[in-house]
Amino acid sequence: EYEKQMQQQHSLLHSKLWTRRWPGLRGLVGRIGAILIRPVPDVARPVSLRKVEFQKLRSPLLERFHFTFSRKAVSLPPDPVQAIRQELAALDCPAAKGWFITVDEGPEILCRCGGGSHRLEVAQVLGILQSLGFDDSTFHSFCVAQKGSWKGQGVNEFIAHFLKLELQNALDQKQEEHARETSRRKAQEEVAYQHLNMTQQGHLTEQEEICKEYQSAFEESHAEAERIYVTLCLFLVRRLPSHGFDLRRLDSGEATAEEATAVVAEALKLNDERRQKWSGWYQEVESWKRN
């Protein structure tokens, strides 16, 4: 009702008819405005405040790793007899028809393939024996003495006969070494496997301790962040003069983030109310000054 009356008076005083008849009316209007304008609001002026929020977080769930162990397949050393046979098979002709002793090709040729188109030299067999740690001179002498009686027979049987007659002791020694190395490798793998099993519980316990330490550090950091947030809210509310709020819990650090947010919300509400009052008063003053 008051606003309506003021609008009517304003229209009357500022009409062109009045200003044309009384040129000195502007000063009179100013004096009338000073009388009619409402008094200055009886509340403190608004300040610059902003809304703040605090997001509570939960410690992420750390994944625990579960260890499973299995015995590793042990790579065993090659058996000497099988190794010789495999090496000879690798030298076989493309037709894979096997090797057979021959005496018609001279002393340097040991055998021919079953198809008759490929030859295997004594030197090639000597190279195989040397690579496995056998003495090649004994085999060369054996070939000179025995090859004639083995004509047409398989080279594997010929070499097996050679190993049995001439290198049995060496072959036995090689097989013993093979057995010892096999046992050593298996025992080594078993020791490694048992060690892993023994340390498994220790790894699980260590994981659990790390997870607990992380969770504790996370919670401490989050609590510190909440204390900083409460301090920020206290700073914002104190910017508002004559607020009348009880800030003892915020000042002592006992308040939670929710309490601090609620106080800031009340401060914002009070500040907006003051801003509305002062804004209306300023608009009224500006209308008189403009006209």
C-alpha positions as CSV (number, residue, x, y, z in Angstrom):
1,E,0.0,0.0,0.0
2,Y,2.8,2.3,0.9
3,E,4.6,1.6,-2.4
4,K,1.4,2.4,-4.3
5,Q,0.9,5.8,-2.6
6,M,4.5,6.7,-3.3
7,Q,4.1,5.9,-6.9
8,Q,1.1,8.2,-7.2
9,Q,2.9,11.0,-5.5
10,H,6.0,10.5,-7.7
11,S,3.9,10.7,-10.9
12,L,2.2,13.9,-9.7
13,L,5.3,15.7,-8.7
14,H,7.3,14.8,-11.8
15,S,4.7,15.5,-14.5
16,K,5.7,17.9,-17.2
17,L,2.8,20.2,-16.3
18,W,4.3,20.9,-12.9
19,T,7.9,21.4,-14.2
20,R,6.7,23.8,-16.9
21,R,4.8,26.0,-14.5
22,W,7.4,26.0,-11.7
23,P,11.0,25.9,-13.1
24,G,12.4,25.7,-9.5
25,L,10.4,22.6,-8.7
26,R,13.5,20.3,-8.9
27,G,14.9,21.5,-5.6
28,L,11.4,21.3,-4.0
29,V,11.1,17.7,-5.3
30,G,14.5,16.9,-3.7
31,R,13.4,18.2,-0.4
32,I,10.2,16.3,-0.5
33,G,12.0,13.1,-1.5
34,A,14.3,13.6,1.5
35,I,11.3,13.7,3.7
36,L,9.4,10.8,2.1
37,I,12.3,8.3,1.5
38,R,12.3,5.6,4.1
39,P,15.0,5.6,6.7
40,V,18.2,3.7,6.2
41,P,17.7,0.0,6.9
42,D,18.3,-0.9,10.5
43,V,20.4,-3.9,9.6
44,A,24.1,-4.3,8.8
45,R,25.1,-4.0,5.2
46,P,25.4,-7.3,3.2
47,V,28.8,-8.8,2.5
48,S,30.3,-11.1,-0.1
49,L,29.6,-14.7,0.9
50,R,29.5,-17.9,-1.1
51,K,28.0,-21.3,-0.6
52,V,30.5,-24.1,0.3
53,E,30.1,-27.8,0.5
54,F,32.1,-30.7,1.9
55,Q,32.1,-34.1,0.3
56,K,32.7,-37.0,2.6
57,L,34.6,-39.9,1.0
58,R,35.1,-43.5,2.0
59,S,38.4,-45.2,1.9
60,P,38.6,-47.3,-1.3
61,L,38.6,-51.0,-0.8
62,L,42.1,-52.3,-1.7
63,E,42.2,-55.6,-3.5
64,R,44.1,-58.4,-1.9
65,F,46.1,-60.7,-4.1
66,H,45.9,-64.4,-3.4
67,F,49.0,-66.3,-4.4
68,T,48.8,-69.8,-5.9
69,F,51.9,-71.8,-6.5
70,S,52.4,-74.9,-8.6
71,R,55.5,-77.0,-9.2
72,K,57.3,-76.0,-12.3
73,A,58.1,-78.6,-14.9
74,V,61.9,-79.3,-14.6
75,S,63.9,-79.2,-17.8
76,L,66.0,-82.4,-17.7
77,P,69.4,-83.0,-19.3
78,P,69.3,-85.1,-22.4
79,D,69.9,-88.9,-22.2
80,P,73.2,-89.6,-24.0
81,V,71.9,-92.6,-26.0
82,Q,68.7,-90.9,-27.0
83,A,70.6,-87.8,-27.9
84,I,72.8,-89.7,-30.3
85,R,69.8,-91.3,-32.0
86,Q,68.0,-87.9,-32.3
87,E,71.1,-86.3,-33.8
88,L,71.4,-89.2,-36.4
89,A,67.7,-88.9,-37.2
90,A,68.2,-85.2,-37.8
91,L,70.8,-86.1,-40.5
92,D,68.4,-88.5,-42.2
93,C,67.5,-88.0,-45.9
94,P,64.2,-86.2,-46.8
95,A,62.6,-89.6,-47.5
96,A,63.3,-90.6,-43.9
97,K,64.2,-94.2,-44.8
98,G,67.0,-94.5,-42.3
99,W,70.8,-95.1,-42.5
100,F,72.4,-98.4,-43.4
101,I,76.1,-99.4,-43.2
102,T,78.0,-99.5,-46.5
103,V,81.5,-100.6,-47.4
104,D,81.4,-99.7,-51.1
105,E,81.9,-95.9,-50.7
106,G,85.4,-95.9,-49.1
107,P,86.5,-95.5,-45.4
108,E,85.2,-91.9,-45.1
109,I,81.5,-93.0,-45.8
110,L,79.8,-94.8,-43.0
111,C,76.4,-95.4,-44.4
112,R,73.8,-94.7,-47.1
113,C,70.1,-93.8,-46.8
114,G,67.4,-96.3,-47.5
115,G,66.7,-94.7,-50.8
116,G,70.3,-94.9,-51.8
117,S,70.7,-91.2,-52.8
118,H,72.2,-89.8,-49.6
119,R,75.4,-90.6,-47.7
120,L,76.5,-90.1,-44.2
121,E,80.2,-89.5,-43.5
122,V,82.1,-90.9,-40.6
123,A,83.2,-87.3,-39.7
124,Q,79.6,-86.3,-39.2
125,V,79.1,-89.1,-36.7
126,L,82.3,-88.2,-35.0
127,G,81.0,-84.6,-34.6
128,I,77.9,-85.9,-32.8
129,L,80.0,-88.0,-30.4
130,Q,82.4,-85.1,-29.8
131,S,79.4,-82.8,-29.0
132,L,78.3,-85.3,-26.3
133,G,81.7,-85.6,-24.8
134,F,82.8,-88.9,-26.2
135,D,86.3,-89.7,-27.6
136,D,86.1,-89.7,-31.4
137,S,89.3,-91.6,-32.1
138,T,87.9,-94.8,-30.6
139,F,84.9,-94.7,-32.9
140,H,87.2,-94.2,-35.9
141,S,89.2,-97.3,-35.1
142,F,86.0,-99.2,-34.4
143,C,84.6,-98.3,-37.9
144,V,87.8,-99.5,-39.6
145,A,87.7,-102.8,-37.7
146,Q,83.9,-103.6,-37.7
147,K,82.2,-101.8,-40.6
148,G,82.7,-104.7,-43.0
149,S,80.7,-107.2,-40.8
150,W,77.8,-104.7,-40.5
151,K,77.2,-104.1,-44.1
152,G,73.5,-103.4,-44.8
153,Q,72.5,-103.1,-41.1
154,G,71.1,-100.1,-39.4
155,V,73.5,-97.4,-38.2
156,N,71.7,-97.0,-34.8
157,E,72.4,-100.6,-34.0
158,F,76.0,-100.2,-35.2
159,I,76.6,-97.3,-32.9
160,A,74.8,-99.0,-30.0
161,H,77.1,-102.0,-30.4
162,F,80.1,-99.6,-30.4
163,L,78.9,-97.9,-27.2
164,K,78.4,-101.3,-25.6
165,L,81.8,-102.7,-26.6
166,E,84.1,-99.7,-26.5
167,L,82.5,-97.0,-24.4
168,Q,80.4,-98.9,-21.8
169,N,82.3,-97.3,-18.9
170,A,82.0,-93.9,-20.4
171,L,78.4,-94.4,-21.2
172,D,77.6,-95.6,-17.7
173,Q,79.4,-92.6,-16.4
174,K,77.3,-90.3,-18.7
175,Q,74.1,-92.0,-17.6
176,E,75.1,-91.6,-13.9
177,E,75.8,-88.0,-14.5
178,H,72.5,-87.7,-16.2
179,A,70.7,-89.3,-13.2
180,R,72.5,-87.0,-10.7
181,E,71.7,-83.9,-12.7
182,T,68.1,-84.9,-13.0
183,S,67.8,-85.5,-9.2
184,R,69.6,-82.2,-8.5
185,R,67.2,-80.2,-10.7
186,K,64.2,-81.8,-9.2
187,A,65.4,-81.2,-5.7
188,Q,66.2,-77.6,-6.5
189,E,62.7,-77.0,-7.9
190,E,61.2,-78.7,-4.8
191,V,63.2,-76.4,-2.5
192,A,62.0,-73.4,-4.4
193,Y,58.4,-74.6,-4.3
194,Q,58.5,-75.2,-0.6
195,H,60.1,-71.8,0.0
196,L,57.2,-70.1,-1.8
197,N,54.7,-72.0,0.2
198,M,56.4,-71.0,3.5
199,T,56.5,-67.3,2.5
200,Q,52.9,-67.2,1.2
201,Q,51.4,-66.4,4.6
202,G,54.0,-63.8,5.2
203,H,53.0,-62.1,1.9
204,L,49.3,-62.2,2.9
205,T,50.0,-60.7,6.3
206,E,52.1,-58.0,4.8
207,Q,49.3,-57.1,2.4
208,E,46.8,-56.9,5.2
209,E,49.1,-54.5,7.2
210,I,49.6,-52.3,4.1
211,C,45.8,-52.1,3.6
212,K,45.2,-51.2,7.2
213,E,47.9,-48.5,7.1
214,Y,46.4,-47.1,4.0
215,Q,42.9,-47.0,5.5
216,S,44.2,-45.4,8.7
217,A,46.2,-42.7,6.7
218,F,43.1,-42.1,4.5
219,E,40.9,-41.5,7.5
220,E,43.4,-39.2,9.2
221,S,43.7,-37.2,6.0
222,H,40.0,-37.0,5.6
223,A,39.6,-35.8,9.2
224,E,42.2,-33.1,8.7
225,A,40.4,-32.0,5.5
226,E,37.1,-31.8,7.5
227,R,38.8,-29.6,10.2
228,I,40.1,-27.3,7.5
229,Y,36.6,-27.1,6.0
230,V,35.1,-26.2,9.4
231,T,37.8,-23.4,9.8
232,L,36.8,-22.1,6.4
233,C,33.1,-22.0,7.3
234,L,34.0,-20.2,10.5
235,F,36.0,-17.6,8.5
236,L,33.0,-17.0,6.2
237,V,30.4,-16.6,8.9
238,R,32.6,-14.2,10.9
239,R,32.7,-11.9,7.8
240,L,29.0,-11.3,8.4
241,P,28.7,-8.5,11.1
242,S,26.1,-8.8,13.9
243,H,25.1,-12.3,12.9
244,G,24.1,-13.5,16.3
245,F,25.1,-17.2,15.6
246,D,26.7,-19.4,18.2
247,L,30.1,-20.3,16.9
248,R,31.6,-21.9,19.9
249,R,31.6,-25.5,18.5
250,L,33.1,-24.3,15.2
251,D,35.7,-22.2,17.1
252,S,36.7,-25.2,19.3
253,G,37.0,-27.6,16.3
254,E,34.3,-29.9,17.7
255,A,31.8,-29.2,14.9
256,T,31.3,-31.6,12.1
257,A,31.3,-30.6,8.4
258,E,27.5,-30.9,8.4
259,E,27.2,-28.5,11.4
260,A,29.5,-26.0,9.7
261,T,27.6,-26.2,6.4
262,A,24.3,-25.5,8.2
263,V,25.7,-22.4,9.9
264,V,27.0,-21.1,6.6
265,A,23.6,-21.7,5.1
266,E,22.0,-19.7,7.9
267,A,24.5,-16.9,7.3
268,L,23.8,-16.9,3.6
269,K,20.1,-16.6,4.3
270,L,20.6,-13.7,6.7
271,N,22.9,-12.0,4.2
272,D,20.3,-12.3,1.4
273,E,17.6,-10.8,3.6
274,R,19.9,-7.8,4.4
275,R,20.7,-7.5,0.7
276,Q,17.1,-7.3,-0.3
277,K,16.4,-4.6,2.3
278,W,19.3,-2.5,1.2
279,S,18.7,-3.1,-2.4
280,G,15.1,-1.8,-2.1
281,W,16.3,1.3,-0.2
282,Y,19.0,2.0,-2.8
283,Q,16.5,1.8,-5.6
284,E,14.2,4.2,-3.9
285,V,17.0,6.7,-3.4
286,E,18.2,6.3,-7.0
287,S,14.7,7.0,-8.3
288,W,14.6,10.4,-6.6
289,K,18.1,11.3,-7.7
290,R,17.4,10.3,-11.3
291,N,14.3,12.5,-11.6
